[in-house]
Amino acid sequence: MKLKMSYSNLPKLFAHILVLVVIVSDATQGLANCPQGCKCDDRTLVVNCGEGQLDVLPIALNPSIQRLVIKNNKIKTIDSSIQFYAELIYLDLSINHLFNIPARTFYYQKKLEELHLNHNKIGSITNKTFVGLNSLTVLNLRGNFLDTIGSGIFSSLHKLEELNLGQNRISRIEVGAFDNLPNLRVLALDDNQLSIVPSQPLAPLTNLAELYLGINSFRTIQSGAFAMLTHLNNLDLKGAAMVNISLGAFRGLENSLRTLQLSDNRLVKVPTVHLSELSRLEELSLGQNDFETIPEGAFVGLKNLRRLDISGSMHLRKIQAGAFATNTNLESITIASNKMLTEVQEGALSGLPHLKHVILRDNALTTLDEGLFPWSELHTFDLSDNPIVCDCRVLWLRNLLIMKNSSQFTSEQQDNTIFCHAPERLRAEPLTAISPSLLGCSHSTTRRQAMFGTLLVGIAATITAFALLIYRYRRQIREVMKGRCTGSNPLGPKEREYQKSYYDEDSFLSRHIYAQATNQHPCNLAAHPTTLNHYYYTPIHRPPITEL
């Protein structure tokens, strides 16, 4: 019976021998049997089949090839011919029709480092699918039909550093799915059907640096969801359908996380308290959420934040003064395509000494305050596609944009022309082409107007305050003036009574008027009761009458 079975296997054996003979023969002649539509380089040992009509793996290639790329073809399965290419380092079979990978298919690919099977129709994998791939560092299964990741599926891939499972149908990840992956640094689980962050399966990945979980259905991030990922640098949660974030959700990431994506969710307010734990965060994306205001101190605690993007928020209306006051290391702010944003309060972007790139494109801003941020330090600035009202309030901006050889804007930025939206007579006109008179400015700059107005107000206020003080303390002033005239000598009762009558208000003012008319000091007129008579009466000296 055994002999009979051996004879029955002879045709298959002879077929393999024939294939090997052909391969050896071709190897001596270079890559003479390169399939149609492929490019075969015998010197670099690279075969690239690009787009074509291949439906099976070619078996007549040089067995020493190291890179094989057969993208966008019609291959449905990986048959045994793959075993002839044991020297492969890179294999790309993406965008084919693969739906099944038999067990131990890659058993002979001991040197393979990168395997790309993305955008096929693979519906399941087992713990034997990748056996033999002892050197694999990159595995790409993105864009397939996987719905479950079972325990131990990748346990044989000890050197794996990057695993892409995004854009599948994964709704369940079993505990132990990522065991024995001590070197995994990048994991993509985005665009799946997960309803909760798989905290327990992720726990063994203590060296994970990048985690992509966006476009799922989390609604919330549970407390301690990433507690074991203490080396995580980049966390992507954009489009995860989150309505809120639990307190302690980012616990464990305080000293590691550098980049956080929270855009395209349903957050109704900036998660200030939750973010404040991330003291090392450098880049934050928070656009396309449902909050209406960026409040004062919205990002308190993020002292190392350098890049901030708040774009595409359909409900955002206002950015309050002091919104970024504690983020003094900010270098780049992008606030774009917020169709309801009409107000960026004065001081909202002030106090940021390192700010160099400001993008305010495509909002609903009608004007901008000159004191908004340190213009002299900017490298790029974009205010295009806003309904700017061209009046005297934006004269400063017009002057800034037309400065020749300005160092604060790049040449690319200068192409972002600001057009007037109103008034009607200036609609669609570039701001830089409008004269100050057309903007309705009587002074050359708004700053001069402001200084002139401030000076007038200050003078008026000073005069008013001085007049009020004189009126309020008029009696005290009168007493001081009396004291200057009478001296400090004590007076008797009769003298005080006389002074009281003498210094009534009308006589006092009369003496001052007279003193001014005669160019004398007023106090001299009151030195003695008889002094006044001296000025009005001079006795006539007549000779004495002698008696007859």
C-alpha positions in Angstrom: 0.0 0.0 0.0 2.8 2.3 0.8 4.6 1.5 -2.4 1.4 2.2 -4.3 1.1 5.6 -2.7 4.7 6.4 -3.5 4.1 5.6 -7.1 1.0 7.8 -7.1 3.1 10.7 -5.8 5.7 10.3 -8.5 4.1 12.7 -11.0 4.0 15.5 -8.4 7.6 14.7 -7.4 8.8 14.9 -11.0 6.9 18.1 -11.5 8.8 19.7 -8.6 12.1 18.4 -9.9 11.3 19.8 -13.3 10.5 23.2 -11.7 13.8 23.2 -9.8 15.7 22.3 -13.0 14.1 25.2 -14.8 14.8 27.6 -11.9 18.5 26.5 -11.8 18.7 26.8 -15.5 17.2 30.3 -15.4 19.5 31.3 -12.6 22.5 30.7 -14.8 21.0 32.8 -17.6 19.9 35.7 -15.3 16.2 36.5 -15.1 15.4 35.4 -18.6 11.8 34.3 -17.6 10.6 37.6 -16.3 6.7 37.5 -16.6 5.1 40.0 -18.9 4.4 43.3 -17.2 7.1 42.7 -14.6 10.5 44.3 -14.2 13.2 42.0 -13.1 16.6 43.2 -12.0 19.2 40.5 -11.6 21.8 42.9 -10.2 19.6 44.3 -7.4 17.5 41.1 -7.0 14.3 43.1 -7.3 11.2 42.0 -9.1 8.4 44.5 -9.5 5.3 43.4 -11.4 3.3 46.5 -10.8 -0.2 46.4 -12.3 -0.9 43.4 -14.5 -3.0 40.3 -15.0 -1.2 37.8 -12.8 -3.5 35.4 -10.9 -0.8 33.2 -9.4 2.7 33.7 -8.1 5.3 33.2 -10.8 7.5 30.2 -10.2 10.3 30.8 -12.7 11.9 33.8 -11.0 15.5 33.8 -9.7 15.3 32.0 -6.4 17.8 34.5 -5.0 15.5 37.5 -5.3 15.2 39.6 -2.2 12.3 42.0 -3.1 9.1 40.9 -4.8 6.3 43.4 -5.5 3.2 42.1 -7.2 0.6 44.9 -6.5 -2.8 45.4 -8.0 -3.1 42.0 -9.7 -5.6 39.2 -9.5 -3.8 36.7 -7.2 -6.4 34.8 -5.1 -4.1 32.6 -3.0 -0.5 32.1 -2.1 0.4 28.6 -3.2 3.5 26.5 -2.5 5.6 28.3 -5.1 6.4 30.9 -2.5 8.7 28.3 -0.9 11.2 28.7 -3.7 12.0 32.3 -2.7 13.6 31.6 0.6 15.9 34.7 0.3 13.0 37.2 0.3 13.4 40.2 2.6 10.5 42.2 1.3 7.2 40.9 -0.1 4.3 43.1 -1.2 1.1 41.4 -2.4 -1.2 44.3 -1.7 -4.4 45.1 -3.7 -5.0 41.6 -4.9 -7.9 39.2 -4.4 -6.4 37.1 -1.6 -9.1 35.6 0.6 -7.3 32.8 2.3 -3.7 32.1 3.6 -3.1 28.4 4.3 -1.3 27.5 7.5 2.5 27.6 7.3 2.4 29.4 4.0 5.5 31.4 4.9 7.4 28.7 6.8 10.5 29.0 4.5 10.7 32.8 4.6 13.0 32.9 7.5 14.6 36.1 6.3 11.5 38.1 5.4 11.3 41.4 7.2 8.3 43.1 5.6 5.0 41.5 4.5 2.3 43.6 2.9 -1.0 41.9 2.5 -3.1 45.1 2.7 -6.3 45.7 0.7 -7.2 42.1 -0.1 -10.2 40.0 1.0 -8.6 38.0 3.9 -11.4 37.1 6.3 -9.5 35.1 8.9 -6.1 34.3 10.3 -4.9 31.8 12.8 -1.9 31.2 15.1 -0.3 29.1 12.4 -0.7 31.6 9.5 2.6 33.4 10.2 4.7 30.5 11.5 8.2 30.7 10.2 8.5 34.5 9.9 11.2 34.7 12.6 12.7 38.0 11.2 9.4 39.8 10.4 9.4 43.4 11.6 6.4 44.9 9.6 3.1 43.2 8.9 0.4 45.1 7.0 -3.1 43.6 7.0 -4.9 46.8 6.5 -8.1 46.9 4.4 -9.2 43.3 4.7 -12.3 41.5 6.2 -11.0 40.5 9.6 -13.6 40.6 12.3 -11.9 38.9 15.3 -8.3 38.9 16.5 -7.8 35.7 18.5 -5.4 34.9 21.3 -1.8 34.1 20.3 -2.3 34.9 16.6 1.0 36.9 16.4 2.9 35.0 19.1 5.5 33.7 16.7 6.5 37.1 15.5 8.9 38.0 18.3 10.7 40.7 16.2 7.5 42.4 15.0 7.8 46.2 15.3 4.8 47.5 13.3 1.4 45.9 12.9 -1.4 47.4 10.8 -4.9 46.0 11.4 -6.7 49.2 10.4 -9.8 49.4 8.1 -11.1 45.9 8.8 -14.3 44.8 10.6 -12.8 44.0 13.9 -15.3 44.2 16.8 -13.5 41.8 19.2 -9.9 41.4 20.3 -9.3 38.5 22.7 -7.0 38.8 25.7 -3.6 37.5 24.7 -4.0 38.6 21.1 -0.8 40.7 21.4 1.2 38.5 23.7 4.9 37.8 22.9 5.3 41.0 21.0 8.0 42.8 23.1 9.3 44.9 20.3 6.0 46.2 18.9 6.3 49.9 18.5 3.4 50.8 16.1 -0.2 49.4 16.2 -3.0 50.5 14.0 -6.6 49.5 14.9 -8.3 52.5 13.4 -11.4 52.3 11.1 -12.9 49.2 12.8 -16.0 48.4 14.8 -14.6 48.5 18.3 -16.9 49.9 21.0 -14.4 50.1 23.8 -10.7 50.6 24.1 -9.2 47.0 24.3 -7.2 47.8 27.5 -6.5 44.2 28.6 -5.3 43.0 25.2 -3.1 46.1 24.9 -1.6 45.7 28.4 1.4 43.5 27.3 2.6 46.1 24.8 4.7 48.1 27.3 7.1 49.4 24.6 4.3 50.6 22.2 5.1 54.1 20.9 2.2 54.8 18.5 -1.4 53.7 18.8 -4.1 54.4 16.2 -7.7 53.9 17.4 -9.6 56.5 15.4 -12.8 55.9 13.4 -14.4 53.4 15.9 -17.4 53.7 18.1 -16.1 54.3 21.6 -18.4 57.1 22.8 -16.2 57.4 25.8 -12.7 56.6 26.9 -12.7 54.6 30.2 -10.5 55.5 33.1 -7.1 53.9 32.9 -7.6 52.8 29.3 -3.9 53.3 28.5 -2.4 52.9 32.0 0.1 50.2 31.0 1.3 52.0 27.8 3.9 54.1 29.7 6.1 54.6 26.6 3.3 55.8 24.3 4.3 58.9 22.3 1.5 59.2 19.7 -2.2 58.5 20.4 -4.7 58.9 17.5 -8.4 59.0 18.6 -9.8 61.1 15.7 -13.2 60.1 14.5 -13.8 57.7 17.4 -17.4 59.0 18.0 -16.5 60.1 21.6 -19.1 62.2 23.5 -17.0 62.5 26.6 -13.8 61.4 28.3 -13.6 59.8 31.7 -11.5 61.3 34.4 -8.2 59.4 34.5 -8.5 58.3 30.9 -4.9 59.4 30.1 -3.4 58.1 33.3 -0.1 56.5 32.7 0.7 58.8 29.7 1.8 61.8 31.8 5.5 61.5 31.1 5.4 60.0 27.6 2.6 61.3 25.3 3.8 63.9 22.7 1.0 63.9 20.1 -2.7 63.5 20.6 -5.4 63.5 18.0 -9.0 64.2 19.3 -10.5 65.8 16.2 -13.7 64.7 14.5 -15.5 63.6 17.6 -18.6 64.9 19.5 -17.0 66.7 22.5 -19.2 69.6 23.6 -16.4 71.3 25.5 -12.7 71.3 25.6 -11.6 68.5 28.0 -9.4 70.9 30.0 -9.1 68.8 33.2 -8.4 65.5 31.3 -5.7 67.1 29.1 -4.0 68.9 32.0 -2.3 65.7 33.1 -0.3 65.5 29.8 2.5 67.9 30.8 4.8 66.6 28.0 2.3 67.0 25.2 3.7 68.9 22.2 1.0 68.5 19.5 -2.8 68.5 19.9 -5.5 68.3 17.2 -9.0 69.2 18.5 -11.0 70.3 15.5 -14.4 69.0 14.2 -16.0 68.8 17.6 -19.2 70.4 19.0 -17.9 73.0 21.5 -18.9 76.6 20.9 -16.2 78.4 22.8 -12.5 78.0 23.6 -12.5 79.5 27.1 -9.8 81.2 29.1 -7.2 78.7 30.3 -8.6 76.0 28.0 -5.3 74.2 27.8 -3.9 74.9 31.3 -1.1 72.4 32.2 0.1 71.9 28.7 3.3 73.9 29.2 5.2 72.1 26.4 2.5 72.4 23.8 4.0 73.6 20.5 1.5 72.9 17.8 -2.3 73.3 18.1 -4.9 72.6 15.4 -8.6 73.6 15.9 -10.1 73.3 12.4 -13.5 72.4 11.0 -15.6 72.9 14.1 -19.0 73.8 12.8 -20.2 75.2 16.2 -17.2 77.2 17.3 -18.1 80.9 17.7 -15.6 82.5 20.0 -12.1 82.2 21.3 -11.8 84.1 24.6 -9.0 86.2 25.8 -6.4 84.1 27.7 -7.4 80.9 26.0 -3.7 80.0 25.4 -2.2 82.1 28.2 -0.4 79.2 29.9 0.9 77.7 26.6 3.9 79.9 26.3 5.8 77.5 24.1 3.3 77.5 21.3 4.9 77.9 17.9 2.1 77.1 15.5 -1.7 77.6 15.7 -4.1 76.5 13.0 -7.7 77.8 13.5 -9.2 77.2 10.1 -12.6 76.3 8.4 -14.7 77.1 11.5 -17.7 78.6 9.6 -19.3 80.1 12.7 -16.2 81.7 14.3 -16.7 85.4 14.3 -14.7 86.5 17.4 -11.2 86.1 18.5 -11.0 88.3 21.5 -8.1 90.7 22.0 -5.4 89.0 24.1 -6.5 85.5 23.0 -3.1 84.9 21.3 -1.0 87.3 23.3 1.8 86.4 25.6 3.2 83.7 23.2 6.8 84.7 22.6 7.6 81.7 20.4 4.6 81.9 18.1 5.7 81.9 14.4 2.9 80.3 12.4 -0.7 81.5 12.5 -3.4 80.1 10.2 -6.8 81.7 10.5 -8.0 80.8 7.0 -11.7 80.2 6.1 -13.5 81.4 9.2 -16.2 84.0 9.7 -13.9 86.8 10.9 -14.8 90.3 9.8 -11.8 92.1 11.4 -8.7 91.5 13.5 -7.2 93.3 16.4 -3.6 94.6 16.0 -2.7 93.5 19.5 -3.8 89.9 18.9 -0.3 88.5 18.8 3.4 89.6 18.3 3.3 90.3 14.5 7.0 91.1 14.3 7.9 87.5 15.1 5.6 85.7 12.7 7.0 83.7 9.8 3.7 82.7 8.3 0.2 84.3 8.5 -3.0 83.3 6.6 -6.3 85.2 7.0 -7.6 84.4 3.6 -11.2 83.4 2.8 -12.7 85.4 5.7 -15.5 88.0 5.2 -13.2 90.9 6.1 -14.8 94.4 6.4 -12.4 96.8 4.9 -12.5 99.9 7.1 -10.1 101.9 9.2 -9.8 99.0 11.8 -7.7 96.9 9.3 -5.5 99.7 8.1 -2.7 98.4 10.3 -3.0 95.0 8.6 -3.0 96.6 5.1 0.2 98.4 6.0 1.8 95.2 7.4 1.0 93.2 4.3 2.5 95.7 1.9 5.8 96.1 3.7 8.7 95.5 1.3 11.3 92.9 2.1 9.4 92.0 5.3 11.1 89.2 7.2 8.0 88.1 9.1 6.2 86.4 6.2 7.4 83.8 3.8 7.0 84.3 0.1 4.4 81.5 0.1 2.4 83.4 2.7 2.4 86.6 0.7 0.4 84.7 -2.0 -2.5 84.2 0.5 -4.3 87.4 -0.6 -6.9 89.0 1.7 -9.9 90.2 -0.2 -12.5 92.6 1.1 -16.0 91.2 1.7 -17.6 94.6 2.6 -18.5 97.4 2.1 -20.0 96.7 -1.3 -17.9 99.3 -3.1 -14.7 97.4 -2.1 -16.0 93.8 -2.4 -13.4 91.4 -3.9 -10.7 94.1 -3.8 -7.4 93.0 -2.3 -6.8 94.7 1.0 -3.2 95.7 0.0 -4.6 97.7 -3.1 -6.9 100.0 -1.0 -5.7 103.4 0.1 -6.2 104.7 3.6 -8.7 107.2 2.5 -10.9 104.5 0.9 -10.7 102.7 4.2 -12.2 105.9 5.8 -9.1 106.8 7.9 -8.4 110.4 8.6 -5.1 109.6 10.3 -2.3 107.7 8.7 -2.6 104.9 11.2 -5.1 103.6 13.6 -2.5 103.7 16.3 -2.1 107.5 15.9 -5.9 107.8 16.1 -6.0 105.8 19.3 -3.1 107.8 20.8 -4.8 111.1 19.9 -8.1 110.0 21.3 -6.5 108.7 24.5 -4.7 112.0 25.0 -7.9 114.1 24.6 -9.7 111.8 27.0 -6.9 112.0 29.5 -6.8 115.8 29.4 -10.5 116.1 29.9 -10.5 113.6 32.7 -7.6 115.5 34.5 -9.4 118.8 34.3 -12.7 117.4 35.5 -11.0 115.6 38.4 -9.1 118.8 39.4 -12.3 120.9 39.3 -14.1 118.3 41.4 -11.3 118.3 44.0 -11.4 122.1 44.2 -15.2 122.1 44.7 -15.1 119.4 47.2 -12.4 121.0 49.4 -13.3 124.6 48.8 -13.8 125.4 52.5 -10.5 123.9 53.4 -8.8 125.9 50.7 -10.5 129.0 52.0 -9.3 128.3 55.5 -5.7 127.8 54.2 -5.8 131.1 52.4 -7.1 132.8 55.6 -4.3 131.2 57.5 -1.7 132.6 55.1 -3.2 136.1 55.5 -3.6 136.2 59.3 -0.5 134.3 60.3 -0.3 131.9 63.1 -0.6 134.3 66.1 -3.4 133.6 68.5 -6.3 136.0 68.5 -8.5 137.2 71.3 -12.2 136.8 71.3 -12.9 140.3 70.0 -10.3 139.9 67.3 -11.7 136.6 66.2 -15.1 138.1 66.0 -13.8 140.9 64.0 -11.9 138.6 61.6 -15.0 136.5 61.2 -17.0 139.5 60.1 -14.2 140.9 58.1 -13.5 137.7 56.2 -16.9 136.9 55.1 -17.0 135.5 51.6 -18.0 138.6 49.7 -15.5 141.0 51.4 -12.7 138.4 51.0 -13.3 138.1 47.3 -13.5 141.9 47.0 -10.2 142.4 48.6 -8.6 139.9 46.2 -10.1 141.8 43.2 -8.8 145.1 44.6 -5.4 143.6 45.3 -5.1 142.4 41.7 -6.2 145.9 40.4 -3.6 147.7 42.5 -0.9 145.0 42.1 -0.7 144.3 45.8 -0.7 141.2 47.9 -4.2 140.6 49.2 -3.0 139.8 52.7 -1.6 143.3 53.1 -5.1 144.7 52.9 -6.1 142.8 56.0 -3.0 143.3 58.2 -4.8 145.7 60.5 -8.4 147.1 60.7 -7.2 150.6 60.0 -5.1 149.6 57.0 -8.0 149.8 54.6 -8.8 153.4 55.7 -5.2 154.3 54.9 -5.9 153.8 51.2 -9.2 155.6 51.1 -8.6 158.6 53.5 -5.8 161.0 53.7 -6.2 163.8 56.3 -5.9 167.5 55.1 -3.3 169.5 57.0 -4.6 173.0 57.8 -2.9 175.8 59.8 -4.1 176.1 63.3 -6.8 178.8 64.0 -5.6 181.5 66.2 -7.9 183.3 68.4 -8.4 186.9 67.9 
